[in-house]
Amino acid sequence: MTVLKELRISMKKTQKEVADFLGVDRTTYVKYENGNTEPNLDNIKRLAEYFNVTTDYLLGKSEPPASESSESKNDNGLIFSFEGNNEKIDLTSEQLQRVREMLRLAMPEQFDKNDGAKNE
C-alpha cells in the first residue's frame, strides 16, 4: 500500500475528497496513489498539509512521525463539548492549526510549550 493510500484511509477520506481538495480529477489522484503519476511540487506541499505530514515523508525520504499524539493522528475534526452537547466539526489542516493557536493564546497554562499537550 502506498503512503498516500495509507494516509487517506487513516483519515477516513475518499479519493474524491482528496482530489477535490487538490483541485484535480479523481482519476488523476488515483494515479498519484498508485504511483503511476507524480504530483507536482505544489500538490505535494498541499498533500503534506492535508495529511499533516512532511513533504519528505510523502516522498519516502523520512520515517513516519515517531509520536502519534492525538494532535498528529490526521484527524481534521474537532469535537466541541459545551453544556452537554457533543458536536464534531470537520476542519481543514489550516483551520485546525488556527484553532490550536487560539487555544494556546487563550489558555497558555493548559498547554506545554513543547508539544501542545495538556499539563496534568
N, C-alpha and C positions, 0 to 999 in steps of 0.2 A: 504494500500500500504506500502511496506517495505521501509526502509531508503535507501537501495541500489537502489531500483527501482526509488524512487523519485529523488535521486541524478543523476542517469543515464538519466532519462527523462529530468531533468532540464538542463543537458549538451548537450541534443540532440544527445546522443550516442546510438548505438545499443548494444544489448547484446554481439554480436560477437566482436565488437570493444573493449569492456571492457575485454572480455575473452581473446582476443589476447594480450592485454596489460599485463594481468596476466600470460599468457602462459598456459592457461587451455582451455579445450573444452568448447564450448558454453553451452552444457548441464550441465556441472559442474557449470558454472556461474549461470545458471538458478536456480539450486538447492540452491546456495547461496542467490539469490534474493528471492526465495520462502521460505527460512528458513528451507529447508529440510536437508541441509548440512551446516556446518560452515566452513569458510575458515581458513586455518592455520594462525599462527601469522604473518608469512612473508607476506602472501597475504592480511591480514588485514592492515598491515602497508602500503603496496603498494596501496591498495584501498583508504586509507586515503589520501595518497599523490595525487593520481589520481583525487579524488574528492575535494581536498583542504579542508578537514575537519580533526578533531581529531579522533584518534582511539576510544576514549571514546564515541564520538558521534556515530560512526558506531556500537559500542557495546550497544548503548542505555543508556549509563551512564551519558550523559550530553545533554543539550538542544542544538538546532541549534545555530550557531553564531547569536548574537543579531543584529549586524550591517551587513547589506548586501551591503557593498560598492561595487563599480564596480570591485574592485580587488578580492572580495571574492564571486562572483556570479558563480563560477565554469566555467567560460568561458576561456577555454585554447586557445583562439585566440588573436591575436594581430593585430590591424589594423594600417597599415602604411599609412601616407598621406605625399607624397613628390611630389612637383611640380604638384599638382592637381590629382595625381593618387592614388586611394584608393585600397589597396590590403590586404586581410585577410590572415594571415599565421597561421595555426594551430600548436600549440606548446604543448609539454608535460608540466606538472606542474613544473618539474625541469628546463626546458628551460625558461619558463615564469618567474620563480623566478630569474634566472640569468640575464635576460633582465632587470627586475626591479632593480636589484642590480647595473647593469652597468649604468642605467639611473640615479640612485641616486648618483653614483660616478661622473658622467659626469655633472650633473646639480643639485647639492645639494640645491641650492637656490629655486628650483621649488618644493621641497618635504618637507613635515613636517616630522620631525624625528620620531614622534609617530606613524603615520598611513600611511605615504607614499602619503597622499593626496596633491594635488597641492595647494600651497598657493595662495589665491586670493587677 
